[in-house]
């Protein structure tokens, strides 16, 4: 049994005719709240209250809660992969706090903590924008576009431009100078003329269902053994959840596990590639099929089916399932589920349709339907946040903080805290989200 999505208690009776909306239990800002928490009590419980630091144990790992796995800002759906990333960026927070303390020795613990958090969150946002996304969509045009979102098109000009070229309309200025550090832009309601508060749209939640990226298992590796001999068993992802993940982490160590994940490939975002462990997910006394829940949530929340979703994005609708995929086995399976009549394509669920899309731009991990939503939100979640626009300044972040954000990559972060990874293929890849060999 799956509970209903919680209702939005802020809705007024006069808004009953509008599409459904839902409230988050955690913040939707790019504020690294998954590490720091979304409320003051959680945030304070994770702090050392000395030097602006977050707490780690004597082994450099996150503290353990009473239930046997890590204390951190967001603990739901916890597994080994999250434990690795949270631990890395807790250490990054502490390194930033140390850098600030050296530059500003009279600062209080609170000011060091607050400023280090902003810098750390911005670094995560930058890494996601110009490293992770181009690794999933390794197309040269996409890479330029994502870097333009962060730093602007001027960086590609010959010679490089410092300012927006004369005659460029104000609304196009961020294309040249970058969204980050520009003016905050909350779009206006076309009916009322009022600014629309930033929110993650339900469409974005729907297209960000990327569970096929997860494999069912990865090879466990050790750094010190040469070549094929570095394999030391297999880690089943189903066995890496919650306290079992912590036991794996303590037994195998951060560096070897980061190396193991660094050599692994993600799964393809296609049909028939959903991880088996997520279709047999043990949740308390029952077993949950998360793939079914993904489809259920879109239906429950009023998200249009695949073809209507395309229409509302001003994309050409498909005329039949045959247009969706050229794989005869997939066509047969889709027709078995949705029918063989002319209207079958109208019944295909959004997630199913997007995973089935065979026509994809060169090197794109997913097709154009998802990409239309990503294109908008990739810019909006930066442009609607004052900490990446109006307040992305030396007065708020410090000169040293802005330099830290500008000069560091995911590779730098990993090598700073786990220098032994320098023995691996990490040194030789430009982007740490590509496999390291």
N, C-alpha and C positions, 0 to 999 in steps of 0.2 A: 504494500500500500504506500502510495506516495502522497504526501500532504500537498494541499493547494499552495501556490505562491501567496505570501502574505499580501493583503490588500494595502493600497496606498491610503493612509488615514488622513492625508492632507487634502484630498480631493473635496471640492464643494459640490453640493447638490446640483448647482447650475452647470457643472462640468460632466454630468452623467452621460451626455451624448458623445463625449470624446472617447477615443480609444483608451483601453486600460493602461494604467501606470502602476509601478511598484516601487517600494522604498528599499534601499540597501541597508544592511545591518553594519556595513563597514563603509569607509569613505570611498568615493569614486575618483578622487583626485590622484594625480601621479605624485603621491607624497611618500611612497615607500611605507605606507601604513601596514603592509604585510609583515614588515620587520619591526616597526615601532608601535603598532597598535592604533586603533581608531578612537580610543578614549583615554582619558588622563590616568585612570587606575591601571590599565594595562601598560601604558607607556612608562609610568613610574616603576612598575614592578620589574621592568627589564633594564633599568638604569643602575649603574654603579654609584652615581652621585659623587663622582670624583673625576676631575679632569675631563668632564663631558662624555665619559665613556659609557658604553653598554656592557652588560655583564657577560663574561665567558668563564668557563671553569678552568681548572689547573691544566687541562689538556688542550685548551684552546677551542673547546666546543661550547655550544649553547648550554645553559643550565637545563637540568632535567626537572620536569614537573612531577607531581605525585603519580600520574598515570604512566610514567616511564618514557615519555618522549619530550621533545624540546619545548621550552618556554619561548614563545616568540609572539609577534603581533597578530598573526593569523594562523591558526593551528588546524583548521578543518581540512579534510582531504589530505592529510599530512602523509608524506612518503619521503624516501631517501633523497630523491632529486631536489625537493624543496629544502630539505635539511642542508644539503651542500650549498645551495645558493644563499640561503639565509645566513649561514655561518660565514661565508665569504664576505658578504656585505656588512655584517656586524664588525668584522675585522677592518673593513674599509672605513666604516664610520669612526672607529677608534683611531685609525691612522690619520684621518682628516682632523679629528679633535686634537691629536698630538701636534700636527702641523700648525693648527690655529693657536694652540697654547704657546708654541715657540715664537710665533709672530706677535701674539698679544698676551704677554704673561700676566697682565692684570685682569684678564677676563674671568668672570665667574664660571662655575661648573654649568649653570643653566645656559649662559650665553654660548659657551663652547658646544654644548649639546645641541641647542637649537640651530646654530649655524652649520655644524657638521651634518645634522640631519638634512638641511636644505641642500647642501652640496652633494651629499650622498644620493638623495632622491633625484637630483638633476642629472647626476652621472648615470644613474640607472635609466632615466628617461632618454638620455643621449645614446647610451649603448643600445637600447631597444630600437631607437629610431634609425641610427645609421650603421648598426652592425647586425643585430638579430634579423631585422626585416629584410635587408638585402641578402642575407644568407638563406632565407626561406624563398625569396624571389630574386635569384641572382641574375638579374637582367641589367645590362649597363644603363638603360634609361631609368629604370626604377632606382638604381643606386644614386644616380645624379639627383633624382626627384627627392629622395629621402634626405640626402645631404643638403639639398636646397631648402627643405623644410626647416632644418636646424640652423644652417649658417648662411643660406641665401645663394642665389645664382652668381653673385659677384665673384665668388671664389674660382669660378670656371672661366672668367673673362680673361682675355689677353690684351693688355696687362690687367691684372686683378683690380677691380674697382673697389673704392672705399665707400662710396655713397650711391644712393639710388640715382640712376641716370635721369637727366632733365626730361621733363615732359611725361614721365610715367605717372598715371593716376594713383591717388593715395591707396585705393583698394588693392593695387598690384605691387605696392612697395615691398611687402614681405617676401614676394617672389625673389627680389634682388638682394634684400638685406637679411632675409631670414625671419621666420616667425619669432624665434627665441630672441628676446631682448627688444622686440618691437612693441607696438601698442596692443593692449588687450582689446579683443574684438568680440563682444557678445552680440550675436545676430539679433535683428529685430523681428518681432511678430508682425507679419505683413498686414494683419487685421487691426491690431491695437497700436502698433508702432512702438511697443515697449520692448526693452531688451529681454532676451530669453535666457534665464539662468542656465549655466552649463550643466549638462547631464549626459550620461551614457545612454544612447538610444537602445530600445529593445532590439532593433535591427542589428546593432553592433554585437550585443550579447549573443544573438542567434548565429551570426556568421563566425564568431570566435570560438565555435565548438570544434576544436582541433585535436580531439582525442586520438585519431589515427596516427598522429606524430609519435605517440608513445609506443615503443615496442613492448612485447610481453616479457622480454628478458634482455640483459646485456652481458657481454663477456667481462668477467672480473680480471683486471690486469694489475701487474706490479711494475713499478718504474725500474727497479734495479736489475731485472732479468732481461737478457737480450732477445730480440726478434720474437719468433712464435712462442718461445718459452715463457714469455711474460704473462701468458694466460693462466689464471688460477681459478678455474671454475666459472660458473654462471650465476648471475644474480637474477632471480625471478622477481619481477616488479611486484607481483601480488604478495610476495613475502617481505616487501620492504616498507610496509605501511606502519605508521605510528611507532610503537615501542620496538617493533622488529627492525625498523629502519635504523633506530638508534643503536641497536645491538650490532648491526652490520657496520655502522660507522665506527663504533669503538673497536671492532675487531680488525677492520681493514684499513682504517685511517683515511683522513681527508685527501691527502695527495694522491694515493693510489686510486681512490674512488673518482676524483676529478679526472685523472688520467683515463680511467675506464670509460667514463661518460664522454671524455674528449675524443676518444677513438670511435665512438658509436655513431651510427647514422640514425636519423629520425625515420619514422615510417612515412609512407606516401599518403597524402590527403586524397584518398580514393575510396570508392565503395569496396566492400568485402575486405577491409583492412582495419577494422575496429579491433582494438586489443581484446583478446579473449577474457583477460582477467577483469576488465571493466564490464563485461557482459555477465560476469558471475561474481559481482562485487559483494563480499560479505559485509552487511551493515547490521550490526547487532544480531538479533535472532533470525533475520531474513537475508535473502539474496536479491540484489538489485541488478537489473540490466540497464546500465547507464545509457546505452545506445537508444533504448526505448524511451527513457526519460528525456533525452535530448529532443526527440521528436514530440513527445507529449508536451513539453514546456512551450514549444512554439505554437502548438495548437491551442493550449490553454490561454496563452497570453495574446492571442489574436494576431500573430504574425502571419502575413499572407503565405499561401503555398508558393512553390517555386516560380511558376509561370506568372502569377499575378504580382509577385515580388519584383520580377523583371519589368513588368509593365509600369509599376509605380516608380521604378528607377529610370524610366524612359529608355529601357533596353528593349530590343525586339523580342517579343514572345516567341516561343517555339511552337511549331504546328503539330508535333508528335513526339513520342518517346524516341523514335528513330533519329531525330535530330539531336537528341541529348547525348547519345553515346554510339560509337561504331562497334562496340563489343557485343557480339551476338548473345553471349551468355548473360551479360548484364541486361540487355534489352528483354530477354525472355523473363528474367527474374523480375524486372520492373513491371512488365505487363501482367505477370502472375499476381503481383500485389495490387497494382493500380487499375488494371483492366486493359482490354485490347481495343476499346472503342475510341472514337475521335477525341473524346473529352478526357482520356486517361492522363494526358500530360498536365491537365489542370488540377489533377488530384495529387500529383507528386509533391511530397513534402519538401520544404526548403532545404533542409540539411541533406536529404537524399539527392536532390537535384544538383546541389553544388558539388557534392562529392562525385557525382556521375559525370559532370561536364568533361567531355573529351577535348574540346577545343580550348586550349590555353596558350597564352603568349609564351614566347621562348623562355625556357628556364623558370617558368612560374610554378610554384608549388600548388597553386589553386587557380580557378578560372575567373572570368570577368565579373560574374555576379557578386561574389564576395568582394572582389577588388573595388567595386564601386563604393561600397560602404567603408572599406578601409581607407580609401583615398580621402574621403571627407573627414573621418574621425582622426586620422593621423595628424591632420592639421588642426582640427577643432580642439582636441584635448590639450594641445599646447597653447593655441591662440585664445582659449577661453579661461586660462589659468593665470592669475596675476603674477605668480611666482616664476613663470617662464616668459613674462612679457613686461609689464610696467615695473615689477620689482626685481627683474633679473639684472641687478645693478651692483657695482662695487659697494655701495652703501649697505646693501642687504646681505650679499654673499661674500663680501670682501674681494679685493683684487686677487689675493692668493686663492680664494675659493673659485673664482671664475677661471683662473689659470689652471687649477686642478681639473675642473670639468673639461676644459678645452684640450688638455694635453694627455688625458688618460683614456685608455680603451679597456675592454674586457681582458685582453691579454695582459696589459699592465697590471690590472687588479689581481689576476691569478698569480702572476710571477712575483708580485710584491709580497704576498702572504704565504705563498708556497713555492719558493725559489727552486726547489728540486724539480718542479715541472719544466725547468729549463733543459733538463736532460731528454725531454720527450720531443715530439714533433711540434709542440706548441710554438717554439721559437721560430719555426719556419713558415707558419701560416700567417697571412695578413689579418685574417678575421678569425677570432677564437671560436666562432660558431660553425666554422667548417670543420669536418673531421681532421684530426691532427696528423694523419698519415695518408 
